[in-house]
Amino acid sequence: MAEVLVPPGVSPADFAAALAAFREAVGPDWVLTSEPDRASYLDPFAIGPRDEHAASAAVAPASTDELAAVLAAANRYKIPLWPVSMGKNFAYGTAAPVLKGAVVLDLKRMNRVIEINETLGYAVVEPGVSFFDFKEELDRRGSKFWMSGPAHSWGSVIGNALEHGVGYTPYGIHAETICGMEVMLADGTLVRTGFGAIEGSREWQAFKLPFGPVWDGMFTQSNFAVVTKMGLWLMPEPAEMAGVTIDVPGKGDLAKLVDTLRPLKLDETINTAYTIANGMRQITGGARRQEIWQEGGAISLERIGEVLAQRGKGWWNVIFNLFEHTAGGMDLRVEKIRRHFAAEMPEAKISVVRWKRGEPQQPWMRQDVSLAPFAIVDWRGSPGGHSDFGPVVAAVGERVNAVYELIERRFLEYGLDPWVGMFGIGGRALIFVADMLYVQDDAAMTAACKALFRQLCKDVEAMGIGVYRSHIEFMDDAEAIHGWNGHALPKLNDSLKAMLDPNGILAPGKQGIGGRQP
Amino acid sequence: MAEVLVPPGVSPADFAAALAAFREAVGPDWVLTSEPDRASYLDPFAIGPRDEHAASAAVAPASTDELAAVLAAANRYKIPLWPVSMGKNFAYGTAAPVLKGAVVLDLKRMNRVIEINETLGYAVVEPGVSFFDFKEELDRRGSKFWMSGPAHSWGSVIGNALEHGVGYTPYGIHAETICGMEVMLADGTLVRTGFGAIEGSREWQAFKLPFGPVWDGMFTQSNFAVVTKMGLWLMPEPAEMAGVTIDVPGKGDLAKLVDTLRPLKLDETINTAYTIANGMRQITGGARRQEIWQEGGAISLERIGEVLAQRGKGWWNVIFNLFEHTAGGMDLRVEKIRRHFAAEMPEAKISVVRWKRGEPQQPWMRQDVSLAPFAIVDWRGSPGGHSDFGPVVAAVGERVNAVYELIERRFLEYGLDPWVGMFGIGGRALIFVADMLYVQDDAAMTAACKALFRQLCKDVEAMGIGVYRSHIEFMDDAEAIHGWNGHALPKLNDSLKAMLDPNGILAPGKQGIGGRQP
């Protein structure tokens, strides 16, 4: 039998006592210590050996009362917990903790849709509500409001918003749809943010700016508390939609493309995130790698160009959807985009599909729940994995192009196919998703991925650029970029962490916060 | 000679030493202790004796280095400071501190417009930049971006955003236009939030969601740090604008009006805040009170109705502007609003004025700096003052109406004219501005205002409702409403305050935070 994994610094006796206290708190069925149970919390896309981030156990409370009892026991025995909503944070660690031996605090049993408000357009949900569940509930009620989902729908609605996930609608910056939370501090205190701090509030989800400071953002991408309820704004059903695809032939045209899209995004003519896919990203659809590339190392840019040419595609492909609430407005919006591109980039080919309220929904509208993006995982072979390098870059053509060229060069240098998407988001920035696709048990390849990510962190730090999120493997690296004035911001985070969670029981090391404490 | 005012708990000797240290820090000219200087920081609209919130001195650093030296001295001698940007927070205390005897930390000398970025549409400013200054700078540069200003333009751009001030454009929730700050903690540490924490960042103002927690909101309506720089997003010039006025006759129609406006606001057909003025608010324009009302106490509802009838006005008046970025779109937008009202409230009279890019700007567009709203101050007599009760209410007709009726009844009961505006903001809520207009040296009237405000706090607390900001006089009352789970949120604020500012030097009592510490 394998040695029992215990949390670092915790004696086997204390760990056993903690597990007993957890069982007392949540019932024996919901403290999971068996090998198969523990394995279910491993990262299926681990970058290297999965057990480097193995959990020692998992505990799954069904209520805030049970949660409080779990936290009390964790404080007593100094047990590091790793809270997950659904544990589906694919590509960023899934359910696995930064700290090997931490106990996963699995919130999937807290799964109520507490409210869907059809008057004001908001919902209140618990962490265990997935996008599948949520869509089903909206449909069941015949809601006239729409959900903004991410690329795949297994995950938690709360978890995605907390991790700054994005979707493909005007409400697609999911963290910005948050309005009011209930959180439990490490000491077991429940706090409601915003107007939820008023007994009997009906404004908790109605306005984001309460009397006093605004805490909601503090509980995103952090480990300051466990989020137990969240309010989220929902989008009214549009009158019209359009799906726009723009094909841009020349590899050298990225800067011009970004500069051309910018004013349309800034004034919200384009009122969702746009995605720019590079050539590599375009040739993977429906293809198997060995049909394209038989040599070692990364697919060459030349070869990518050949395949694009065979398929009649340009190097850059832009897609976005438009939402319009005033019937008839879509004609003007599409025409404006066509005119603008005709003037600025006449070589771009634009195609448009349309929808009007009352018509059946189409796949391009991305209103259905989906698992489609997983198709790419085994691109390099099985068992495949993927994770991404996600720098955030100002929507300025020459800067975006410089980061793109850097990433492409480094990917090729480290033997990885340069699979890159860029998401134009919020009008003023692009988030890169430079996807490292690897074979998990190819030690050389996973080592190359780790080295590549760390090299890229150094590269972009020199340009003044950071990332929007990261795999658990790289959280310290990503945090380390924030060095202004002697790392003043990371230190501030650590100070708040030490105050709120002196025993470091909540997700030590998440986003690099509180990870180096005893 | 009057006794020298010293901060509470500080000996005259320590105070003298602190002032000497302040002079060392900022130069002797910028430590202000004379009677006229101190008087300039009194609240010109004080609700009762102005010296109840008198400052003992003021100190005005010109740079972050000077500011750090001031904070060091304040920590050494335990001097409470009251940071103000321009000190023009009219109706909420202006420059006067909550705590009598605090030293005003006047940031008006830190007044650089550090950047106006014409590519990405943002600005970086210091606290001492007023809306007047900022508009002038935008005009000087021929910027193609527009400012979103508040009702009057004396104040600080930063100060207004920090206090959750609002304007009349699609960027009118000014706190939501904040993207990145530089703040100085009480211990003198400078911190840059968001991507500003990366050396050489060009993304500081490009994206609000950094790697890790989002601090910006924490430095609004709080006293956790001194904001020394702020990034703010600017609005692209629209292609078209419209100014819409809607007259609704019946006093009983408020609920229906709010419910009729809600879907148009929720889907951003109306893409700015709308203002609903009640009858009282409409009859003050261009009038003198004694012409309307010669009896004692508040103007009766009957009399308000008579004056409205004489002027041919309904009880409710709605105004808002529409912004459109796609030429031609305004026709559709206006037509949609007209059709919707024709179906839901045919008795409403709608009038519309229009503007297109290239035409001269008009006053209704509110793009000019202004002091106009001050005209109302002496309504009850001179020296007049005003402050408001500002509950935030979900955009649900029956609830808005219940709060309105409550406020009107209480105002009349306390002998004050029920001057009420409601601002439909963010789609899901209205902010009330129920303006108490009083004569400052009428002790009975100011006592009635105080009693009224506190009574209304109790009234709305029973409905689960809080306020969006308050005069310094009422900050503890406004905070006390947040009682959920044993005042968990106010206690969390106090804990963070104690950690960041153990000597309580920064704005003790602001928003009720840290006010009860030694």
Interface residues (C-beta under 8 A of the other chain):
Chain A: T119 L120 G121 Y122 H164 I173 A175 E176 C179 L185 T189 L190 V191 R192 T193 F195 G196 A197 I198 E199 G200 S201 R202 E203 Q205 A206 F207 K208 L209 P210 F211 G212 P213 V214 W215 D216 G217 M218 F219 T220 Q221 S222 F224 W233 P236 P238 R262 P263 L266 D267 E268 T269 H325 T326 A327 G328 G329 L332 R333 K336 V392 V393 A394 A395 V396 R399 I425 G426 G427 R428 A429 I431 E461 M463 G464 I465 G466 V467 Y468 R469 S470 A478 E479 I481 H482 G483 W484 N485 A488 L489 P490 K491 L492 N493 S495 L496 M499 L500 Q511 G512 I513
Chain B: T119 L120 G121 Y122 H164 I173 A175 E176 C179 L185 T189 L190 V191 R192 T193 F195 G196 A197 I198 E199 G200 S201 R202 E203 Q205 A206 F207 K208 L209 P210 F211 G212 P213 V214 W215 D216 G217 M218 F219 T220 Q221 S222 F224 W233 P236 P238 R262 P263 L266 D267 E268 T269 H325 T326 A327 G328 G329 L332 R333 K336 V392 V393 A394 A395 V396 R399 I425 G426 G427 R428 A429 I431 E461 M463 G464 I465 G466 V467 Y468 R469 S470 A478 E479 I481 H482 G483 W484 N485 A488 L489 P490 L492 N493 S495 L496 M499 L500 Q511 G512 I513
